[in-house]
């Protein structure tokens, strides 16, 4: 989309955001609510933007370009990831806007997909002449996680979804009996958006497994002090109890129970650890601890 690229170049130097406005339609001065993610990636939030173009086709391009640039508020995040590409979009006679993504859209899963979809639909649904929005992926109609056709959407469909409420499946990793490998377990949670998915994962790991044959990886008394997600890095801040070694559990198993669980989430490729808000050079004098950790499949029992 060459015109989107042109808008991106223009808008990076001329971004006219104002204070956040909670209305769902452009105000009388022409302002639009551009939707982003809050700092916990648990709900959508908006900033007001004043369009520089006039026709609905041009405004669609412009608002999508602003979503690509990202929010002015440093605590907010993009709802439309840079990796998700739009091949084309077009209007039908019934005022339907069809957005055709390439297959990178399928990388969005669970809550991340719902919030991205909500942000796009609520942003573009404000445009006069856009009554319905549908998503295609590589020319095929979008199906939800249960294989059900999503179909036509309006901004009103997402009034109750600014804090996503849905069943969400997590992959968690606990220790095997010998403490030298990880075992994956999948668990379903009812996610309300009150806390971030990342926080839920750490707390589930701290609480320990509920299945026979799986064992704790995190020392009792460990407390999650803070967890943030910036770019593709999840930063986990724990108290000093995390530095106490569990008997019969390998140090790598403890670390990668967290890392492998978190990188299952879309948008997270690396994990960084802090202890009481500070970086530490070594973990239990065994593992370099002040860098970034990526998924380690070799520790998963049965992995090829």
C-alpha positions in Angstrom: 0.0 0.0 0.0 2.1 2.9 -1.3 -0.3 5.5 -0.1 -0.1 4.2 3.5 3.6 4.5 3.3 3.3 8.1 2.1 1.0 8.9 5.1 3.4 7.3 7.5 6.2 9.5 6.3 4.0 12.6 6.6 2.5 11.7 9.9 5.7 10.9 11.7 6.5 14.6 11.5 2.9 16.0 11.8 1.0 14.1 14.5 -1.8 16.2 15.9 -2.9 14.2 19.0 -5.0 15.9 21.7 -6.2 14.7 25.1 -8.0 11.3 25.3 -11.7 11.4 24.2 -14.0 8.6 25.2 -16.8 9.2 22.6 -17.2 6.6 19.8 -17.8 9.1 16.9 -15.7 12.0 15.6 -16.5 15.2 17.4 -17.8 18.3 15.7 -14.2 19.5 15.0 -13.4 16.3 13.1 -11.5 14.4 15.7 -11.3 10.6 15.6 -10.5 8.3 18.5 -7.5 6.1 17.5 -7.4 3.0 19.6 -4.3 1.4 21.2 -3.5 -1.0 24.0 -3.0 0.0 27.6 0.3 -0.8 29.3 -0.9 -4.2 30.5 -2.1 -5.2 27.1 -5.4 -6.0 28.7 -7.8 -3.4 27.2 -8.0 -0.8 24.4 -7.6 2.9 25.1 -7.9 5.9 22.8 -6.2 9.1 21.8 -7.9 11.8 19.7 -6.5 12.6 16.2 -7.6 15.2 13.7 -7.7 13.9 10.1 -6.0 15.8 7.4 -7.9 14.2 4.5 -11.5 14.3 3.4 -12.8 11.2 1.5 -13.6 8.0 3.4 -10.9 6.1 1.3 -8.3 8.6 2.3 -9.3 8.7 6.0 -9.1 4.9 6.2 -5.5 5.1 4.9 -4.7 8.0 7.3 -6.1 6.4 10.4 -4.5 3.1 9.7 -1.2 4.9 9.2 -1.6 6.6 12.6 -2.2 3.2 14.2 1.0 2.1 12.6 3.0 5.0 14.1 1.7 4.3 17.5 0.4 6.2 20.5 1.7 9.5 21.8 1.3 8.3 25.4 4.4 6.3 26.2 2.4 4.0 28.5 0.3 2.8 25.6 1.2 0.3 22.9 0.3 -0.4 19.3 -2.8 -2.6 18.8 -1.9 -3.3 15.2 1.6 -5.0 15.3 4.1 -4.0 12.7 4.4 -7.6 11.6 0.8 -7.8 10.6 0.5 -6.6 7.0 -2.5 -5.4 5.1 -2.6 -6.4 1.4 -5.6 -4.3 0.4 -8.9 -2.8 1.4 -12.0 -1.9 -0.5 -15.6 -0.7 -0.2 -18.8 -2.5 -1.3 -22.0 -0.8 -2.2 -23.6 -1.5 1.2 -21.0 0.7 2.9 -19.0 -2.4 3.9 -15.2 -1.9 4.4 -13.3 -5.1 3.7 -9.7 -5.3 5.0 -7.6 -8.1 3.5 -4.6 -9.1 5.6 -1.8 -11.4 4.6 -1.2 -14.6 6.5 0.8 -12.8 9.3 -2.6 -11.9 10.8 -2.8 -15.6 11.8 0.1 -15.1 14.2 -2.3 -13.1 16.5 -3.9 -15.4 19.0 -6.4 -15.2 21.8 -6.8 -11.9 23.6 -4.2 -10.2 21.4 -6.2 -10.9 18.3 -9.5 -9.8 19.9 -8.0 -6.5 21.1 -6.3 -5.9 17.7 -9.6 -6.5 15.9 -11.5 -4.3 18.4 -9.0 -1.4 18.0 -9.2 -1.5 14.2 -13.0 -1.8 14.0 -13.6 0.9 16.6 -11.1 3.3 15.0 -12.4 2.8 11.4 -16.1 2.4 12.3 -16.2 6.1 13.2 -15.7 7.1 9.6 -18.8 8.4 7.8 -19.9 5.9 5.2 -18.4 2.9 7.0 -21.3 0.9 8.4 -19.7 -2.6 8.5 -16.2 -3.9 8.6 -15.1 -7.4 7.7 -11.7 -9.0 7.9 -10.2 -11.4 5.3 -6.9 -13.2 5.6 -5.3 -13.8 2.2 -8.7 -13.5 0.6 -10.5 -15.8 2.9 -13.1 -14.7 5.5 -11.6 -14.5 9.1 -12.5 -17.4 11.4 -12.3 -17.0 15.2 -10.3 -19.3 17.5 -13.2 -21.7 17.6 -13.4 -21.9 13.8 -16.6 -19.8 13.6 -16.9 -17.1 10.9 -16.4 -13.7 12.4 -18.4 -11.9 9.6 -19.5 -8.3 9.5 -18.5 -6.1 12.5 -19.4 -2.7 13.7 -17.8 -0.5 16.4 -20.8 -1.3 18.7 -19.9 -5.0 18.7 -16.9 -4.1 20.8 -18.4 -1.8 23.4 -18.1 -4.5 26.0 -14.8 -5.8 24.7 -12.6 -2.9 25.6 -11.8 -5.2 28.5 -11.7 -8.6 26.9 -13.6 -11.3 28.6 -13.0 -14.8 27.1 -11.7 -18.2 27.8 -8.0 -18.3 27.1 -5.6 -21.2 26.9 -2.2 -20.9 28.4 0.9 -23.1 28.0 2.8 -23.5 31.2 6.0 -25.3 31.9 6.8 -27.1 35.2 9.6 -29.5 36.2 9.6 -33.3 35.7 10.3 -35.7 38.6 14.0 -35.5 38.1 14.0 -31.7 37.9 16.2 -31.7 34.8 13.5 -31.0 32.2 10.3 -29.1 31.6 6.8 -30.6 31.0 4.2 -28.6 29.2 0.7 -28.3 30.4 -2.2 -26.4 28.9 -4.7 -24.7 31.1 -7.8 -22.7 30.3 -8.5 -19.5 32.3 -11.4 -17.0 32.1 -9.7 -13.8 31.2 -11.4 -10.6 32.2 -8.6 -8.1 31.4 -8.2 -7.1 35.1 -4.5 -8.0 34.9 -2.2 -8.8 32.1 -1.9 -12.3 30.6 1.9 -12.1 31.5 1.0 -11.6 35.1 -1.4 -14.5 35.2 1.3 -16.8 33.8 3.9 -15.9 36.5 1.3 -16.2 39.3 0.2 -19.6 37.9 3.9 -20.8 37.9 4.5 -19.5 41.4 1.4 -21.3 42.6 2.7 -24.5 41.1 1.3 -27.4 39.0 -2.0 -29.1 39.6 -1.3 -32.2 37.6 0.4 -35.4 38.9 3.9 -35.9 37.6 4.7 -32.1 37.5 6.7 -30.3 40.1 7.4 -26.7 41.3 10.0 -24.7 39.4 9.8 -21.4 41.5 10.7 -21.2 45.2 7.9 -20.6 47.6 7.7 -17.0 48.8 8.7 -15.6 45.4 6.6 -12.5 44.7 6.1 -10.8 41.3 6.9 -7.2 41.9 6.3 -5.9 38.4 6.0 -7.2 34.8 6.1 -5.1 31.7 6.1 -5.8 27.9 8.2 -3.5 25.6 8.6 -4.3 22.0 9.2 -8.1 21.9 10.7 -8.2 25.4 8.9 -9.1 28.6 10.6 -7.7 31.8 9.9 -9.8 34.9 10.8 -8.2 38.3 10.8 -10.7 41.2 11.8 -10.4 44.9 15.0 -12.0 46.2 13.2 -15.3 47.1 13.6 -16.2 43.5 17.3 -16.5 44.1 16.8 -19.5 46.5 17.5 -22.8 44.7 14.9 -25.4 44.8 16.3 -28.8 45.9 16.6 -31.3 43.0 15.6 -28.7 40.3 18.1 -27.6 37.7 18.7 -23.8 37.6 17.9 -23.7 33.9 14.6 -25.5 34.5 13.6 -22.7 37.0 14.5 -19.9 34.6 13.1 -21.5 31.4 9.8 -22.5 33.1 9.2 -18.7 33.0 10.8 -18.0 29.7 9.2 -20.8 27.7 5.8 -20.0 29.2 5.9 -16.3 28.4 7.3 -16.6 24.8 4.2 -18.7 24.0 2.4 -15.4 23.9 2.2 -13.5 20.6 4.5 -10.5 20.6 7.0 -11.9 23.2 10.3 -13.3 21.9 12.6 -12.6 24.9 12.5 -12.3 28.6 14.6 -10.1 30.9 14.8 -10.7 34.7 15.2 -8.1 37.5 15.5 -8.8 41.2 13.9 -6.0 43.4 14.1 -3.7 40.3 17.7 -4.3 39.6 19.7 -6.4 37.2 21.9 -9.2 38.6 25.0 -10.5 36.9 24.6 -14.2 37.8 21.8 -16.5 38.8 22.9 -18.8 41.7 26.5 -18.4 40.4 25.7 -20.7 37.5 23.9 -18.7 34.8 24.6 -15.3 33.3 21.5 -13.4 34.3 21.8 -9.8 33.1 20.8 -10.4 29.4 17.9 -11.6 27.4 16.5 -15.2 27.5 14.8 -16.8 24.5 12.8 -20.0 24.2 14.8 -23.2 24.9 13.1 -26.1 23.3 15.9 -28.6 24.3 14.7 -28.4 27.9 11.2 -29.6 27.1 10.7 -33.3 27.9 10.0 -35.2 24.7 10.8 -32.3 22.4 12.6 -33.2 19.2 
